[in-house]
Amino acid sequence: MASGVTNQAYADAAERLSADTATSTGTQLATVADEILTVAGLLRGQPRLRRALTDPSRPGDDRGDLFRSLLSGKVAEVTVNALATLVAGRFSKPSDLLDATERLGVDTLLASAQKEDTLAEIEDELFRFAQIVAGSPQLAATLSDIGAPVAPRAKLVGDLLDGKAQAITVRLVRVALEGFGGRGFEASLGRLVELTAARRDREVAYVTVAKPLGDAEETALAGKLAAIYGREVSLKVDVNPAIIGGVSVRVGSDLYDGTILRRLNAAKQAFAK
């Protein structure tokens, strides 16, 4: 969703959906989100439909009415209204419609979690699952295999997380399996962690240390980063003894690597010259 026209179409749809669901419960929002994500799955498998729905030679209202006719009676009216509004907007390319639909579904899932006050848990569950995947090359290869059908990979995720994670967490992992926004599986998980944190008005800081931080150390680090970035920071700590000591912190595209391993590698390179 990089282009301005796509962002405007998304904003119009999100505003319509927000108005229509202002009094909805978390459970009702989750149902709408699932419907939107199901439609995203339809769009993913129908490139001709995406092209028809983003055809710049057709008026936006005509495209919205076309989509409305396809969806009416199959999903809730609030879902139809939001997606018809989305399709009536302008898109730079057909794939942008898919990305915007996925994002609308994800944001609606997160709105549901916000209603239920479970955003922090979901953020942590997504991060912990991403760590588990990263620590198991075989599992990572299986879940990241875009050539394999989604259904068996989704079943594997369900088996792994059954009784251990929120239902919305499991649904978000399934979104990642589809390749959220055209990303790979692990990158999709990372993006979903960041969107969940953003919903809580927080930055995500990925911290790598050689041994676990104490509570006071975490609080101090979070405070320093909050002062730098002007908002609360959600620390995602990974313990990796291989770095020997020090700390590495990544926030967005910013990276501070103060690990002993980096210093040793730098010294080796200097001596090799």
N, C-alpha and C positions, 0 to 999 in steps of 0.2 A: 504494500500500500504506500508506495513512495510518491506517486504523482499527486498534484494538487486536486485534479478533477476526481480521482478516486477517493481521496480523503473527504471531499465535500459530499460525495454520494454516500459514503459511510456515515458521516456526521448526520446527514438528513435522516437516514434509516435508524440510527441509534437514538436520535431525538424522538422520532415517531414511536419507536418501541418503548422508550422510557416513559413517554406520556401514557401509552396504552397499558403499561404494567405498573403504574405508580402505586397501586394498592395490592399488587400481587404478592403472594407469599413466596418464600424461598423455594418451596416445592413446585409451585406453579411456574416460577421463572426457570427452574431446572428442566421442566417439561418443554417449555418454549425453546430453550437452548438446545435441547436434544433434537427437536424438530428442525431447527436452523442447521445444525451440524449434519443431519440426515440429508437435507437439501444440498448442502455443500458436497456430500458424497455423490449425489446425483450429478451435480455440475462437473465434478472431477471426472466422471466416466462418460460425459457427454460433451465433447469439444464443439460439436456442431450447435448444440443448444447454447453454449457460452457465446459463440460467435453471433447467433441470432439475437441474443439478449443484450449484446453490447454493440450492435450494428449502428454506427453513427448516422447512417442515412435514414433511420427510422426515428420518429419522434419519441422522446422518453416516455410519454404517457402510453403510447402504443406498446412499447416494450414492457412497461409495467403491467398493462392489461393482459398481455400475452402470458406473462408469468402468473398473474393472478388466476387466469383461467386454468392453468396447469395445476395450481396448488389448491384451489378452492375445494373444500370438502375432504381434503387429505390431511391438512394440518389446521391448527387453531387459527381463528380469524386474525388475532394479533400477530401471528407469525406471517400470515399472508400479507397483511398490511405493511409490515416492516420490510419484507423482501421485495414487495412490489415497489416500495419507495426506493429501495436500494437500486433495483434494476432500472428505474426511471432516470437515474443519474448517469453521468458520463464516465467512461473508463478509457484509459489509454490503450489497453489491450485486453482481450478476453480473459486471460489468466488473472487479471486484477479483480474481476468479479468473484472468482473463486476465493481469492485471498481475503476479500472484504467480507464475504459470507462466512468463511471460517472465523475470522476475527470477531464478527458480530456474535456468533455462537459462543465463542470462548468468553467474550466480555459478559454475555448474559449468564453463563455459568458462574463467573466470578461475582456477578451481582447477586446471584442466588446464594452463594457462599457468604457474601457480606451480610445478607439478611439473616442468615443462620449463625453469624459470628464465628465462622470456621476458616476464614482466610489464612490466618497464621498457621493453623495446622496443615492446611492444604499446601501452603508454600513449603513448609518443612518436609512434608511427605514427598513432594515432587523432587526436592533436592536430594533427600536420602535415597530415593529410588534411582536417581541419576547417578549417585555415587556407587550404588550396588552394580548398576550396569557397567559403569566405567571400570569397576574392579574385576569384572568377569568378561574376558575377551570372547568367550564362547557365547555368553548371553547377549553381549553387545552385537556380535555378528548376526545372531539369529533375529533379534528385534530390529536391526537396521537393514535387513535384507529387503530392499524395495521390490525385488523380483518375486518374492514369496507373497502369497495371498495374505490379506490383513487378518482375516478371521482366525486362523490358528495362532498367529502372533498375539492377537487380542485375548484369546483364550489363555495363552501362557501368562500374559500379564494379569488376567483375572485370577488365575491359580496362585500366582506369586503374592498378590495383594489382598486376596480374600480374607476379610476379617482384620486386616492390618492397616487399611487406609480408608479414607472417606470415599463415598461413591463418586463424588465430583473429581477427586484425585484420579481415580481409575478412568473416568471418562476423559479427562485431560490427557492421560497417558495414551489413550486410544487415538486422540487427536494427533499426538506426536508421532504415532505409528504411521499415520497417513502422510506425514511430512508437512507440518504446520508452516504455511507460508513458503512452501517449496524448500524447506530446510531438511537436513538429515535428521534422523531420530534423536540423537543426543543433543544436537543444536536446538531442535524443537523443544526438548525438555528444558533446556536452559532458558529459552525465550519465554516459556510458560511460567517458569519460576519468577522471572523479571516482571512479567505482566501482573502476576499475583501480588508481588511486592508493591508494584506501582499503584495497585488498587488500594493499598494501605498507605499510600503516599510515602513510600520508602524506596531508597536505592538499595541495590544488592551489591554487597562486597564479598568477593570470593577470596578467602584467606587460606593460605597454605602454611602450616607450621610443622616443625619436627616432632613436637609433643603437644598434648592438649593444653589449651589456655585455661587459666583459672577464671572464675566469674569476674573478679576485679579487673583482670587483664582484658577480658572481652568488653566489659563496660567502658574501660578507658579507651580502647581502640575504636569502639563504636562512637564514642563521644568525639574523638579527634576527627574521624571521617565525617560525622554529621556537621561539624564546624566547617569543614572544607566544602562539602557539597550542599550545605544549606537545607538539609532535610534529614529525617531519621534514616539510619542505615541498618539493613538487615544483614547480619554476618552469616556467611555460609562457610564453615570451617572444615578444612580437609587436613587430616593429620598424615604427614608423609615423612617418615624418618630419613628418607634418602636425601632430603635437603640439608641434613646435619644440624642446622640451627638457623636462627633468624626468621624472617617472615616475608611472604609474598602476598601482595594485595592487588586484586584487579577489580576496578569499578568501571563498567562500560568498556571504553577503549583505553582507559588509563591503567597503567601497570606500574607498581612499585615492587621491585624485586630486591629485597635486602637479605636474601638467603646466603648462607655460607657456601653452599654449592655453587651459586652464581659467581661468588668472589673467587673461589678456587678455579673454576673454569676460565674466568677472566685472566687469572694469574698464569695458568697453563698456556693460554693463547699468547700472552705477552712474552713468556720465556721461549715460545716456539718461533718467534719472529727473528 
